[in-house]
Amino acid sequence: MAQALPKAVPSAGIPQDIPGAMEKPDPALQYRILFDVSEPNRDAAKPHQTFARAASMLNAMAANGVRPKAGAIAIVVHGAPDNNLLTDAAHMKRFGKPNPSRQLLEELAAAGVSVRICGQSYLARGYARDELHPAVQLDLMAMITIANLMAQGYGVVRDD
């Protein structure tokens, strides 16, 4: 195992190590990973499950001495889970409670993850720009963002 780095995402867990596992994070690789997020939260009281998966992956990488470059990991959100990208104030106004994904969103952004929202979903939901968390990038549409990142060599992880 390479020299472990501090956790990339402080509030997220680290997957249990598997001694002798064939595939582990490789410090020699240049990771470019896109998380395509379109499924609603399984539990509305918790951070979105795919945000948690991305955080867990980043912590597994850090535990194995890998720290991807800023922007090399992207989360593209469209449709039902858009509410995970709102400020606490906007989430409170629209749903009566703070955004359960806010802390994890902030930690992912601090770890260099590029978090994007589909502009068409944004318009359909009637969001104002100041309702989106400042860490969120507003793109024209998720399909263009996903196609562009795939053309740049990003591998796609779909949410579940």
PyRosetta script that sets phi, psi and omega in degrees:
from pyrosetta import init, pose_from_sequence

init()
pose = pose_from_sequence("MAQALPKAVPSAGIPQDIPGAMEKPDPALQYRILFDVSEPNRDAAKPHQTFARAASMLNAMAANGVRPKAGAIAIVVHGAPDNNLLTDAAHMKRFGKPNPSRQLLEELAAAGVSVRICGQSYLARGYARDELHPAVQLDLMAMITIANLMAQGYGVVRDD")
pose.set_psi(1, 138.0)
pose.set_omega(1, 178.3)
pose.set_phi(2, -71.6)
pose.set_psi(2, 170.9)
pose.set_omega(2, 177.5)
pose.set_phi(3, -60.3)
pose.set_psi(3, 120.9)
pose.set_omega(3, -178.8)
pose.set_phi(4, -71.2)
pose.set_psi(4, 139.6)
pose.set_omega(4, 174.0)
pose.set_phi(5, -95.6)
pose.set_psi(5, 162.6)
pose.set_omega(5, 174.0)
pose.set_phi(6, -59.5)
pose.set_psi(6, 158.2)
pose.set_omega(6, 178.6)
pose.set_phi(7, -53.1)
pose.set_psi(7, 136.0)
pose.set_omega(7, 178.1)
pose.set_phi(8, -74.7)
pose.set_psi(8, -34.6)
pose.set_omega(8, -177.2)
pose.set_phi(9, -125.8)
pose.set_psi(9, 98.7)
pose.set_omega(9, -170.2)
pose.set_phi(10, -55.0)
pose.set_psi(10, -39.3)
pose.set_omega(10, -175.2)
pose.set_phi(11, -83.5)
pose.set_psi(11, -7.6)
pose.set_omega(11, -178.0)
pose.set_phi(12, -93.9)
pose.set_psi(12, 155.9)
pose.set_omega(12, 178.8)
pose.set_phi(13, -80.2)
pose.set_psi(13, 173.3)
pose.set_omega(13, 174.9)
pose.set_phi(14, -116.2)
pose.set_psi(14, 126.6)
pose.set_omega(14, 177.9)
pose.set_phi(15, -58.1)
pose.set_psi(15, 147.7)
pose.set_omega(15, 179.2)
pose.set_phi(16, -65.2)
pose.set_psi(16, 136.1)
pose.set_omega(16, 178.7)
pose.set_phi(17, -67.5)
pose.set_psi(17, 147.2)
pose.set_omega(17, 176.7)
pose.set_phi(18, -119.4)
pose.set_psi(18, 97.9)
pose.set_omega(18, 178.9)
pose.set_phi(19, -56.4)
pose.set_psi(19, 133.3)
pose.set_omega(19, 178.8)
pose.set_phi(20, 81.2)
pose.set_psi(20, 4.4)
pose.set_omega(20, 178.3)
pose.set_phi(21, -58.0)
pose.set_psi(21, 139.7)
pose.set_omega(21, -177.8)
pose.set_phi(22, -70.8)
pose.set_psi(22, -41.6)
pose.set_omega(22, -179.8)
pose.set_phi(23, -112.7)
pose.set_psi(23, 125.7)
pose.set_omega(23, 175.1)
pose.set_phi(24, -139.0)
pose.set_psi(24, 165.4)
pose.set_omega(24, 175.9)
pose.set_phi(25, -55.2)
pose.set_psi(25, 137.9)
pose.set_omega(25, -174.6)
pose.set_phi(26, -116.6)
pose.set_psi(26, 112.6)
pose.set_omega(26, -179.7)
pose.set_phi(27, -59.8)
pose.set_psi(27, -18.3)
pose.set_omega(27, -179.6)
pose.set_phi(28, -81.5)
pose.set_psi(28, -13.2)
pose.set_omega(28, -177.9)
pose.set_phi(29, -89.1)
pose.set_psi(29, 151.1)
pose.set_omega(29, 172.2)
pose.set_phi(30, -101.9)
pose.set_psi(30, 96.9)
pose.set_omega(30, -176.6)
pose.set_phi(31, -72.8)
pose.set_psi(31, 139.9)
pose.set_omega(31, 173.8)
pose.set_phi(32, -143.6)
pose.set_psi(32, 102.6)
pose.set_omega(32, -172.1)
pose.set_phi(33, -128.5)
pose.set_psi(33, 135.0)
pose.set_omega(33, 179.6)
pose.set_phi(34, -116.9)
pose.set_psi(34, 123.0)
pose.set_omega(34, 173.1)
pose.set_phi(35, -96.7)
pose.set_psi(35, 116.5)
pose.set_omega(35, 179.8)
pose.set_phi(36, -93.6)
pose.set_psi(36, 109.3)
pose.set_omega(36, -171.1)
pose.set_phi(37, -112.6)
pose.set_psi(37, 110.3)
pose.set_omega(37, 178.3)
pose.set_phi(38, -134.8)
pose.set_psi(38, -8.0)
pose.set_omega(38, -179.8)
pose.set_phi(39, -86.4)
pose.set_psi(39, 144.2)
pose.set_omega(39, 178.3)
pose.set_phi(40, -67.4)
pose.set_psi(40, 164.8)
pose.set_omega(40, 175.7)
pose.set_phi(41, -60.7)
pose.set_psi(41, 133.4)
pose.set_omega(41, 174.1)
pose.set_phi(42, -67.8)
pose.set_psi(42, -35.2)
pose.set_omega(42, 179.2)
pose.set_phi(43, -131.1)
pose.set_psi(43, 111.3)
pose.set_omega(43, -175.4)
pose.set_phi(44, -64.7)
pose.set_psi(44, -15.6)
pose.set_omega(44, -179.8)
pose.set_phi(45, -88.6)
pose.set_psi(45, -7.8)
pose.set_omega(45, -176.5)
pose.set_phi(46, -117.7)
pose.set_psi(46, 162.8)
pose.set_omega(46, 174.2)
pose.set_phi(47, -58.9)
pose.set_psi(47, 153.5)
pose.set_omega(47, -179.8)
pose.set_phi(48, -56.3)
pose.set_psi(48, 137.6)
pose.set_omega(48, -175.2)
pose.set_phi(49, -60.6)
pose.set_psi(49, -33.6)
pose.set_omega(49, -179.8)
pose.set_phi(50, -76.0)
pose.set_psi(50, -31.5)
pose.set_omega(50, 172.8)
pose.set_phi(51, -61.1)
pose.set_psi(51, -42.9)
pose.set_omega(51, 179.7)
pose.set_phi(52, -64.8)
pose.set_psi(52, -38.1)
pose.set_omega(52, 178.1)
pose.set_phi(53, -65.1)
pose.set_psi(53, -42.7)
pose.set_omega(53, 178.6)
pose.set_phi(54, -62.5)
pose.set_psi(54, -42.5)
pose.set_omega(54, 179.4)
pose.set_phi(55, -63.7)
pose.set_psi(55, -42.3)
pose.set_omega(55, 178.2)
pose.set_phi(56, -61.9)
pose.set_psi(56, -42.3)
pose.set_omega(56, 178.1)
pose.set_phi(57, -62.5)
pose.set_psi(57, -44.2)
pose.set_omega(57, 179.2)
pose.set_phi(58, -61.8)
pose.set_psi(58, -38.8)
pose.set_omega(58, 178.3)
pose.set_phi(59, -70.0)
pose.set_psi(59, -36.0)
pose.set_omega(59, 175.3)
pose.set_phi(60, -64.2)
pose.set_psi(60, -40.1)
pose.set_omega(60, 177.2)
pose.set_phi(61, -62.0)
pose.set_psi(61, -49.0)
pose.set_omega(61, -178.9)
pose.set_phi(62, -60.4)
pose.set_psi(62, -39.1)
pose.set_omega(62, 179.3)
pose.set_phi(63, -64.1)
pose.set_psi(63, -19.2)
pose.set_omega(63, 179.4)
pose.set_phi(64, -109.6)
pose.set_psi(64, 19.7)
pose.set_omega(64, 174.7)
pose.set_phi(65, 78.3)
pose.set_psi(65, 18.6)
pose.set_omega(65, -178.7)
pose.set_phi(66, -112.6)
pose.set_psi(66, 129.0)
pose.set_omega(66, 174.5)
pose.set_phi(67, -131.5)
pose.set_psi(67, 101.9)
pose.set_omega(67, -179.8)
pose.set_phi(68, -59.9)
pose.set_psi(68, 152.2)
pose.set_omega(68, 177.2)
pose.set_phi(69, -64.7)
pose.set_psi(69, 153.3)
pose.set_omega(69, 176.7)
pose.set_phi(70, -55.3)
pose.set_psi(70, 132.2)
pose.set_omega(70, 179.6)
pose.set_phi(71, 86.8)
pose.set_psi(71, -9.0)
pose.set_omega(71, -178.8)
pose.set_phi(72, -74.8)
pose.set_psi(72, -17.3)
pose.set_omega(72, 173.9)
pose.set_phi(73, -115.4)
pose.set_psi(73, 128.5)
pose.set_omega(73, -179.7)
pose.set_phi(74, -128.2)
pose.set_psi(74, 144.8)
pose.set_omega(74, 173.2)
pose.set_phi(75, -119.9)
pose.set_psi(75, 120.3)
pose.set_omega(75, 179.5)
pose.set_phi(76, -112.1)
pose.set_psi(76, 118.6)
pose.set_omega(76, -175.5)
pose.set_phi(77, -110.1)
pose.set_psi(77, 133.3)
pose.set_omega(77, 176.4)
pose.set_phi(78, -149.9)
pose.set_psi(78, 143.5)
pose.set_omega(78, 178.3)
pose.set_phi(79, 84.3)
pose.set_psi(79, -142.1)
pose.set_omega(79, -171.3)
pose.set_phi(80, -50.1)
pose.set_psi(80, -39.3)
pose.set_omega(80, -175.7)
pose.set_phi(81, -82.9)
pose.set_psi(81, 8.2)
pose.set_omega(81, 179.9)
pose.set_phi(82, -53.7)
pose.set_psi(82, -31.2)
pose.set_omega(82, -177.7)
pose.set_phi(83, -62.1)
pose.set_psi(83, -17.2)
pose.set_omega(83, 177.2)
pose.set_phi(84, -70.8)
pose.set_psi(84, -9.7)
pose.set_omega(84, -176.5)
pose.set_phi(85, -104.7)
pose.set_psi(85, 8.3)
pose.set_omega(85, -179.4)
pose.set_phi(86, -86.3)
pose.set_psi(86, 156.1)
pose.set_omega(86, 170.9)
pose.set_phi(87, -66.6)
pose.set_psi(87, 163.5)
pose.set_omega(87, 176.0)
pose.set_phi(88, -60.2)
pose.set_psi(88, -41.2)
pose.set_omega(88, -178.8)
pose.set_phi(89, -62.3)
pose.set_psi(89, -45.0)
pose.set_omega(89, -179.9)
pose.set_phi(90, -67.2)
pose.set_psi(90, -39.9)
pose.set_omega(90, 179.1)
pose.set_phi(91, -65.2)
pose.set_psi(91, -41.1)
pose.set_omega(91, 178.8)
pose.set_phi(92, -62.6)
pose.set_psi(92, -44.8)
pose.set_omega(92, -179.1)
pose.set_phi(93, -63.1)
pose.set_psi(93, -41.8)
pose.set_omega(93, -175.0)
pose.set_phi(94, -85.8)
pose.set_psi(94, -32.5)
pose.set_omega(94, -171.9)
pose.set_phi(95, -125.6)
pose.set_psi(95, -2.4)
pose.set_omega(95, 175.7)
pose.set_phi(96, 78.2)
pose.set_psi(96, 12.8)
pose.set_omega(96, 178.3)
pose.set_phi(97, -155.2)
pose.set_psi(97, 157.1)
pose.set_omega(97, 177.7)
pose.set_phi(98, -64.7)
pose.set_psi(98, 160.0)
pose.set_omega(98, 179.6)
pose.set_phi(99, -69.8)
pose.set_psi(99, 115.0)
pose.set_omega(99, -178.8)
pose.set_phi(100, -69.1)
pose.set_psi(100, -13.8)
pose.set_omega(100, 179.8)
pose.set_phi(101, -97.2)
pose.set_psi(101, -3.5)
pose.set_omega(101, -172.7)
pose.set_phi(102, -57.2)
pose.set_psi(102, -50.9)
pose.set_omega(102, -177.4)
pose.set_phi(103, -60.7)
pose.set_psi(103, -46.0)
pose.set_omega(103, -178.8)
pose.set_phi(104, -66.1)
pose.set_psi(104, -39.2)
pose.set_omega(104, 175.4)
pose.set_phi(105, -57.4)
pose.set_psi(105, -46.5)
pose.set_omega(105, -179.7)
pose.set_phi(106, -65.0)
pose.set_psi(106, -40.3)
pose.set_omega(106, 179.8)
pose.set_phi(107, -69.0)
pose.set_psi(107, -38.6)
pose.set_omega(107, 176.3)
pose.set_phi(108, -62.5)
pose.set_psi(108, -45.8)
pose.set_omega(108, 179.2)
pose.set_phi(109, -62.1)
pose.set_psi(109, -41.1)
pose.set_omega(109, 178.4)
pose.set_phi(110, -64.3)
pose.set_psi(110, -27.7)
pose.set_omega(110, 178.2)
pose.set_phi(111, -82.5)
pose.set_psi(111, 1.7)
pose.set_omega(111, 176.8)
pose.set_phi(112, 96.8)
pose.set_psi(112, 6.5)
pose.set_omega(112, 178.7)
pose.set_phi(113, -75.2)
pose.set_psi(113, 134.3)
pose.set_omega(113, 176.3)
pose.set_phi(114, -89.6)
pose.set_psi(114, 116.3)
pose.set_omega(114, -177.9)
pose.set_phi(115, -107.5)
pose.set_psi(115, 123.7)
pose.set_omega(115, -174.9)
pose.set_phi(116, -126.4)
pose.set_psi(116, 150.5)
pose.set_omega(116, 174.6)
pose.set_phi(117, -120.2)
pose.set_psi(117, 143.0)
pose.set_omega(117, 176.1)
pose.set_phi(118, -68.0)
pose.set_psi(118, 124.1)
pose.set_omega(118, 179.3)
pose.set_phi(119, -62.8)
pose.set_psi(119, -31.6)
pose.set_omega(119, 180.0)
pose.set_phi(120, -71.1)
pose.set_psi(120, -38.2)
pose.set_omega(120, 174.3)
pose.set_phi(121, -65.1)
pose.set_psi(121, -43.1)
pose.set_omega(121, 178.5)
pose.set_phi(122, -55.5)
pose.set_psi(122, -47.8)
pose.set_omega(122, 179.6)
pose.set_phi(123, -66.6)
pose.set_psi(123, -43.8)
pose.set_omega(123, -178.2)
pose.set_phi(124, -61.1)
pose.set_psi(124, -32.6)
pose.set_omega(124, -179.5)
pose.set_phi(125, -86.6)
pose.set_psi(125, -8.5)
pose.set_omega(125, 178.3)
pose.set_phi(126, 71.8)
pose.set_psi(126, 30.0)
pose.set_omega(126, 178.6)
pose.set_phi(127, -72.7)
pose.set_psi(127, 149.5)
pose.set_omega(127, 168.0)
pose.set_phi(128, -97.9)
pose.set_psi(128, 151.2)
pose.set_omega(128, -177.1)
pose.set_phi(129, -56.1)
pose.set_psi(129, -36.6)
pose.set_omega(129, -178.4)
pose.set_phi(130, -74.7)
pose.set_psi(130, -5.2)
pose.set_omega(130, 173.6)
pose.set_phi(131, -82.6)
pose.set_psi(131, -23.1)
pose.set_omega(131, 178.5)
pose.set_phi(132, -77.8)
pose.set_psi(132, 141.7)
pose.set_omega(132, 176.0)
pose.set_phi(133, -58.6)
pose.set_psi(133, 140.8)
pose.set_omega(133, -178.5)
pose.set_phi(134, -58.5)
pose.set_psi(134, -21.3)
pose.set_omega(134, 179.8)
pose.set_phi(135, -77.5)
pose.set_psi(135, -7.7)
pose.set_omega(135, -173.7)
pose.set_phi(136, -91.8)
pose.set_psi(136, 131.8)
pose.set_omega(136, 175.6)
pose.set_phi(137, -93.2)
pose.set_psi(137, 132.2)
pose.set_omega(137, 178.5)
pose.set_phi(138, -95.1)
pose.set_psi(138, 117.1)
pose.set_omega(138, -179.5)
pose.set_phi(139, -108.6)
pose.set_psi(139, 165.1)
pose.set_omega(139, -179.4)
pose.set_phi(140, -59.7)
pose.set_psi(140, -53.7)
pose.set_omega(140, 178.4)
pose.set_phi(141, -160.8)
pose.set_psi(141, 148.5)
pose.set_omega(141, -176.0)
pose.set_phi(142, -59.3)
pose.set_psi(142, -40.7)
pose.set_omega(142, -177.4)
pose.set_phi(143, -60.3)
pose.set_psi(143, -39.1)
pose.set_omega(143, 178.3)
pose.set_phi(144, -68.6)
pose.set_psi(144, -45.6)
pose.set_omega(144, 179.3)
pose.set_phi(145, -58.7)
pose.set_psi(145, -47.8)
pose.set_omega(145, -179.6)
pose.set_phi(146, -62.3)
pose.set_psi(146, -44.8)
pose.set_omega(146, 179.1)
pose.set_phi(147, -62.5)
pose.set_psi(147, -43.3)
pose.set_omega(147, 179.5)
pose.set_phi(148, -62.6)
pose.set_psi(148, -45.7)
pose.set_omega(148, -178.7)
pose.set_phi(149, -67.8)
pose.set_psi(149, -38.7)
pose.set_omega(149, 176.0)
pose.set_phi(150, -62.4)
pose.set_psi(150, -39.7)
pose.set_omega(150, 178.0)
pose.set_phi(151, -64.9)
pose.set_psi(151, -23.9)
pose.set_omega(151, 177.8)
pose.set_phi(152, -89.6)
pose.set_psi(152, 5.2)
pose.set_omega(152, 175.2)
pose.set_phi(153, 95.8)
pose.set_psi(153, 11.9)
pose.set_omega(153, 177.5)
pose.set_phi(154, -75.2)
pose.set_psi(154, 135.7)
pose.set_omega(154, 170.5)
pose.set_phi(155, -85.2)
pose.set_psi(155, 145.6)
pose.set_omega(155, -174.9)
pose.set_phi(156, -102.7)
pose.set_psi(156, 130.4)
pose.set_omega(156, 171.2)
pose.set_phi(157, -114.4)
pose.set_psi(157, 119.0)
pose.set_omega(157, -179.8)
pose.set_phi(158, -88.1)
pose.set_psi(158, 148.2)
pose.set_omega(158, 178.7)
pose.set_phi(159, -79.1)
pose.set_psi(159, 167.4)
pose.set_omega(159, 179.8)
pose.set_phi(160, -137.9)
pose.dump_pdb("model.pdb")
